[in-house]
Amino acid sequence: MENLTPKPNQEELNAIALRLKELRKAKGYSNYEHIAFDLEMSRSAYWRLETGVNFELKTLIKICRLLDVSLEDFFKGIEIPNSKIKI
C-alpha cells in the first residue's frame, strides 16, 4: 500500500523543482532533455530534479553555473517556513 503522508521538506523540494523548471525555460531550454545533455546527466536524473526529488548541493551549483544564475537569485521567492518544533 502506498504511503500518502507527505515527506518532511517535500513542500520546499517542490518549490525548488518548480524554480529549476522556470529557470530552465527562461534560459531557452524548452526541453529538459537538452539541459540534461549540457549538464552531462541522464535525462531521467535531471527529470527527477524537476519532480521534487532531494539532490546534492553540488548538483544545484552545477545547474546554476550553466544557467548563469547565482544561488541567491535561484532561491529568491522560495519560502522556507519556520520550524514547527517547540524546544
C-alpha positions, 0 to 999 in steps of 0.5 A: 500500500502506498504511503500518502503522508507527505515527506518532511521538506517535500513542500520546499523540494517542490518549490525548488523543482518548480524554480529549476523548471522556470529557470530552465525555460527562461534560459531557452531550454524548452526541453529538459532533455537538452539541459540534461545533455549540457549538464552531462546527466541522464535525462531521467536524473535531471527529470527527477530534479524537476519532480521534487526529488532531494539532490546534492548541493553540488548538483544545484551549483552545477545547474546554476553555473550553466544557467548563469544564475547565482544561488541567491537569485535561484532561491529568491521567492522560495519560502522556507517556513519556520520550524514547527518544533517547540524546544 
